[in-house]
Amino acid sequence: MGLGCCSMSTRSSKMVSSPTVITRMQAIMQKEMVREFLAEFMSTYVMMVFGLGSVAHMVLGGKFGSFLGVNLGFGFGVTMGVHMAGNISGAHMNAALTFTNCALGRMSWKKFPVYILGQFLGSFLAAATIYCLFYSAIIEFSGGRLTVTGPIATASIFATYLPDHSTLWRGFLDEVLVTGLLQLCLFAITDKENNPALQGTQALVIGILVVVIGISLGMNTGYAMNPSRDLPPRFFTYIAGWGIQVFRARDWWWVPVVAPFLGAYLGGIIYLVFIGSTITRRPHILEDSIMYEDRRIPVLPKTMPNPAMTSPLPPVSVSPTVRTVPPLSDPILLEQF
């Protein structure tokens, strides 16, 4: 009996001294890659829930939704996502932005799959959340038929589809342009050596940027601008009942995946070449400092009578200030759409 009690006491002390499950989880969560994965996952989820929810209101809700509401939903969804993860992962929430940062040497390629996985899982889960929340409204609106095209189509709640007035390649160029503008403006907003958004306002300014893109250029393709916004929800609709037609409708599905990568990369290159490369050519702080470079004040000859100066002046040299420009800060991402 005594031996049994002693054995139980020893086991208890070992359990107490060994790390608990919570402690181990906390240790794992503190790893950089894990924190960045979770940051991209949570920020993308938040952005997509607000964005897709606003689309559901427009499609299903009649007077409860509008295209302006969609722009505001996605724009301020991005703002909330940036607040969620901006100081951890940069809150890209967009595979095209992550690719551009890696391609331009602003982020390690080993982080690319981590970011993409977090974004895709967050977007997929957001689509599932909206489906569950609006399921009864979807069924009532469509009469129980989950269709991709036509007057009772509901697949557009989750992914973008090419309208009848546009062609495939016009839509491709549209996505390249709007994503390029997104990346171009993001670099400007976050470039500390240029004219960045005021400290603490970056998230709001980025959200406004998404709203502006939507209300000015969103009609033709739905301004996906983001493979992480379009592909995971599209795949969800495929398995949730809309079927293979979500990938076949006008062969559009690949455009919101490929075009944003090209557009974001071009937008980043354009900013660095035409704007970033000129930052080092700022005027120096000292006006006309070149005129004084390496000039020395001469010493008055001893033979010249000058009672005000009893000793020769030491030589003085004035050189212009040379600045080194640090690399641009990591852009915040975005999404959408």
ChimeraX attribute file (.defattr): number of C-alpha atoms within 10 A of each C-alpha:
attribute: neighborCount
match mode: 1-to-1
recipient: residues
	/A:1	6
	/A:2	7
	/A:3	8
	/A:4	9
	/A:5	10
	/A:6	11
	/A:7	12
	/A:8	12
	/A:9	12
	/A:10	12
	/A:11	12
	/A:12	12
	/A:13	11
	/A:14	11
	/A:15	11
	/A:16	10
	/A:17	9
	/A:18	10
	/A:19	11
	/A:20	11
	/A:21	9
	/A:22	9
	/A:23	11
	/A:24	10
	/A:25	11
	/A:26	11
	/A:27	10
	/A:28	13
	/A:29	15
	/A:30	11
	/A:31	10
	/A:32	11
	/A:33	16
	/A:34	15
	/A:35	16
	/A:36	23
	/A:37	21
	/A:38	21
	/A:39	28
	/A:40	34
	/A:41	27
	/A:42	23
	/A:43	29
	/A:44	37
	/A:45	27
	/A:46	23
	/A:47	30
	/A:48	33
	/A:49	22
	/A:50	22
	/A:51	29
	/A:52	27
	/A:53	26
	/A:54	27
	/A:55	24
	/A:56	26
	/A:57	20
	/A:58	19
	/A:59	22
	/A:60	21
	/A:61	15
	/A:62	10
	/A:63	9
	/A:64	12
	/A:65	17
	/A:66	17
	/A:67	17
	/A:68	13
	/A:69	18
	/A:70	23
	/A:71	27
	/A:72	22
	/A:73	24
	/A:74	30
	/A:75	31
	/A:76	23
	/A:77	28
	/A:78	36
	/A:79	28
	/A:80	21
	/A:81	31
	/A:82	32
	/A:83	18
	/A:84	21
	/A:85	24
	/A:86	22
	/A:87	12
	/A:88	16
	/A:89	23
	/A:90	22
	/A:91	34
	/A:92	29
	/A:93	39
	/A:94	27
	/A:95	29
	/A:96	29
	/A:97	30
	/A:98	29
	/A:99	23
	/A:100	22
	/A:101	21
	/A:102	16
	/A:103	14
	/A:104	13
	/A:105	10
	/A:106	15
	/A:107	15
	/A:108	12
	/A:109	14
	/A:110	10
	/A:111	14
	/A:112	15
	/A:113	14
	/A:114	17
	/A:115	26
	/A:116	23
	/A:117	17
	/A:118	24
	/A:119	29
	/A:120	25
	/A:121	19
	/A:122	29
	/A:123	31
	/A:124	25
	/A:125	19
	/A:126	28
	/A:127	27
	/A:128	17
	/A:129	17
	/A:130	20
	/A:131	21
	/A:132	11
	/A:133	13
	/A:134	14
	/A:135	12
	/A:136	11
	/A:137	16
	/A:138	24
	/A:139	14
	/A:140	11
	/A:141	17
	/A:142	15
	/A:143	10
	/A:144	11
	/A:145	15
	/A:146	19
	/A:147	18
	/A:148	22
	/A:149	15
	/A:150	7
	/A:151	8
	/A:152	16
	/A:153	17
	/A:154	23
	/A:155	23
	/A:156	21
	/A:157	26
	/A:158	29
	/A:159	25
	/A:160	23
	/A:161	26
	/A:162	22
	/A:163	15
	/A:164	8
	/A:165	6
	/A:166	11
	/A:167	13
	/A:168	15
	/A:169	11
	/A:170	13
	/A:171	22
	/A:172	20
	/A:173	16
	/A:174	22
	/A:175	32
	/A:176	26
	/A:177	21
	/A:178	27
	/A:179	31
	/A:180	26
	/A:181	22
	/A:182	27
	/A:183	29
	/A:184	22
	/A:185	18
	/A:186	25
	/A:187	25
	/A:188	21
	/A:189	23
	/A:190	21
	/A:191	18
	/A:192	16
	/A:193	15
	/A:194	15
	/A:195	10
	/A:196	15
	/A:197	17
	/A:198	11
	/A:199	8
	/A:200	9
	/A:201	12
	/A:202	20
	/A:203	26
	/A:204	17
	/A:205	18
	/A:206	26
	/A:207	25
	/A:208	19
	/A:209	20
	/A:210	28
	/A:211	25
	/A:212	15
	/A:213	19
	/A:214	24
	/A:215	15
	/A:216	9
	/A:217	16
	/A:218	20
	/A:219	12
	/A:220	17
	/A:221	24
	/A:222	22
	/A:223	27
	/A:224	26
	/A:225	37
	/A:226	26
	/A:227	28
	/A:228	29
	/A:229	35
	/A:230	25
	/A:231	22
	/A:232	22
	/A:233	27
	/A:234	25
	/A:235	19
	/A:236	22
	/A:237	27
	/A:238	16
	/A:239	10
	/A:240	12
	/A:241	12
	/A:242	19
	/A:243	17
	/A:244	14
	/A:245	15
	/A:246	24
	/A:247	18
	/A:248	11
	/A:249	13
	/A:250	14
	/A:251	13
	/A:252	20
	/A:253	20
	/A:254	13
	/A:255	24
	/A:256	28
	/A:257	21
	/A:258	17
	/A:259	25
	/A:260	32
	/A:261	24
	/A:262	19
	/A:263	28
	/A:264	30
	/A:265	23
	/A:266	20
	/A:267	23
	/A:268	25
	/A:269	18
	/A:270	16
	/A:271	19
	/A:272	18
	/A:273	10
	/A:274	10
	/A:275	14
	/A:276	19
	/A:277	10
	/A:278	11
	/A:279	13
	/A:280	12
	/A:281	8
	/A:282	8
	/A:283	9
	/A:284	13
	/A:285	10
	/A:286	12
	/A:287	10
	/A:288	11
	/A:289	13
	/A:290	13
	/A:291	11
	/A:292	14
	/A:293	12
	/A:294	12
	/A:295	13
	/A:296	12
	/A:297	11
	/A:298	11
	/A:299	11
	/A:300	13
	/A:301	9
	/A:302	10
	/A:303	6
	/A:304	7
	/A:305	10
	/A:306	10
	/A:307	7
	/A:308	6
	/A:309	9
	/A:310	9
	/A:311	10
	/A:312	11
	/A:313	11
	/A:314	10
	/A:315	10
	/A:316	11
	/A:317	11
	/A:318	14
	/A:319	14
	/A:320	16
	/A:321	10
	/A:322	9
	/A:323	10
	/A:324	7
	/A:325	10
	/A:326	8
	/A:327	11
	/A:328	16
	/A:329	14
	/A:330	18
	/A:331	22
	/A:332	28
	/A:333	30
	/A:334	36
	/A:335	35
	/A:336	31
	/A:337	33
